[in-house]
Amino acid sequence: MKAVAYSVRALEKEYFAKANEKKHEITLIANPLGMDTVHYAGGKEAIIMPLGAVMPDEVTNALCGMGIKYIIRRAAGDQAGKLRETAEQMIKDLDTAGENDRLWPVA
């Protein structure tokens, strides 16, 4: 699956790459998701963002208009010991993305 992950810290990149094992085409972006960064989702099927991050309605609608199907929430935190586990869970969530992860436009 093609995906873009937002708000990725430099120390997370290595863990995400190792956990992915070249299964998915994931673009890692340091900046948070917003109208100024939504264009990175072009041509992707899913977005990955930190759990608890707020997505404004205009961003949701822009993503839906771009054809984004899924939103995967990943644990966020500063515990270096949990980075491998977080990365592995993110890849599992991409592997099994379905209706529970569906991104719907705002009415």
C-alpha positions as CSV (number, residue, x, y, z in Angstrom):
1,M,0.0,0.0,0.0
2,K,1.2,3.5,-0.7
3,A,1.0,5.7,2.4
4,V,2.4,8.9,3.9
5,A,3.2,9.2,7.6
6,Y,3.1,12.7,9.2
7,S,4.8,14.1,12.3
8,V,7.6,11.5,12.1
9,R,10.6,12.3,14.2
10,A,14.1,11.6,12.9
11,L,14.7,8.9,15.5
12,E,11.6,7.1,14.4
13,K,12.6,6.8,10.7
14,E,15.0,3.9,11.1
15,Y,12.4,1.9,13.1
16,F,9.7,2.5,10.5
17,A,12.0,1.4,7.7
18,K,13.0,-1.8,9.5
19,A,9.5,-2.7,10.5
20,N,8.2,-2.1,7.0
21,E,10.7,-4.5,5.3
22,K,9.8,-2.9,1.9
23,K,6.2,-4.2,2.1
24,H,4.6,-0.8,1.7
25,E,5.7,2.4,-0.1
26,I,5.7,4.9,2.9
27,T,6.7,8.5,2.7
28,L,7.9,9.8,6.0
29,I,7.2,13.5,6.7
30,A,8.4,15.4,9.8
31,N,5.7,18.1,9.6
32,P,2.2,17.6,10.9
33,L,-0.7,17.1,8.6
34,G,-2.3,20.4,7.6
35,M,-3.5,22.3,4.5
36,D,0.2,23.2,3.8
37,T,1.3,19.5,3.9
38,V,-1.8,17.7,2.6
39,H,-0.3,17.6,-0.9
40,Y,2.2,14.9,0.2
41,A,-0.8,12.5,0.3
42,G,-1.3,12.7,-3.5
43,G,-1.2,9.3,-5.1
44,K,-1.4,7.5,-1.8
45,E,-4.1,5.2,-0.4
46,A,-3.5,5.9,3.3
47,I,-2.2,8.4,5.8
48,I,-0.6,7.7,9.1
49,M,-0.7,10.2,11.9
50,P,-0.1,10.3,15.6
51,L,-2.9,9.2,17.9
52,G,-4.6,12.3,19.3
53,A,-3.6,14.6,16.4
54,V,-6.5,16.7,15.3
55,M,-7.5,16.8,11.6
56,P,-9.6,19.9,10.6
57,D,-12.6,19.2,8.4
58,E,-11.0,21.0,5.4
59,V,-8.0,18.6,5.6
60,T,-10.3,15.6,5.8
61,N,-12.3,16.7,2.8
62,A,-9.1,17.5,0.8
63,L,-7.7,14.0,1.6
64,C,-11.0,12.3,0.6
65,G,-10.9,14.4,-2.7
66,M,-7.4,13.0,-3.3
67,G,-8.7,9.4,-3.0
68,I,-7.2,8.6,0.4
69,K,-9.1,5.6,1.7
70,Y,-7.6,4.9,5.1
71,I,-6.3,6.8,8.2
72,I,-4.0,4.8,10.5
73,R,-3.4,6.2,13.9
74,R,-0.1,5.4,15.5
75,A,1.0,5.7,19.1
76,A,3.0,8.8,19.9
77,G,5.4,9.3,22.7
78,D,9.0,9.9,23.6
79,Q,9.8,6.5,25.0
80,A,12.7,5.2,22.8
81,G,12.1,1.7,24.1
82,K,8.6,1.6,22.5
83,L,9.7,2.8,19.0
84,R,10.2,-0.7,17.6
85,E,6.8,-1.8,18.9
86,T,5.1,1.3,17.6
87,A,6.6,0.9,14.1
88,E,5.7,-2.8,14.0
89,Q,2.1,-2.0,15.0
90,M,1.9,0.7,12.3
91,I,2.9,-1.8,9.6
92,K,0.4,-4.4,10.9
93,D,-2.3,-1.7,10.8
94,L,-1.5,-1.0,7.2
95,D,-1.5,-4.7,6.4
96,T,-5.0,-5.1,7.8
97,A,-6.6,-1.7,6.9
98,G,-10.3,-2.0,6.5
99,E,-13.7,-0.4,7.2
100,N,-12.6,0.5,10.8
101,D,-9.8,2.6,9.3
102,R,-11.9,4.2,6.6
103,L,-11.6,7.9,6.0
104,W,-15.0,9.5,5.3
105,P,-15.6,13.1,4.0
106,V,-17.1,15.6,6.4
107,A,-20.8,16.2,5.7
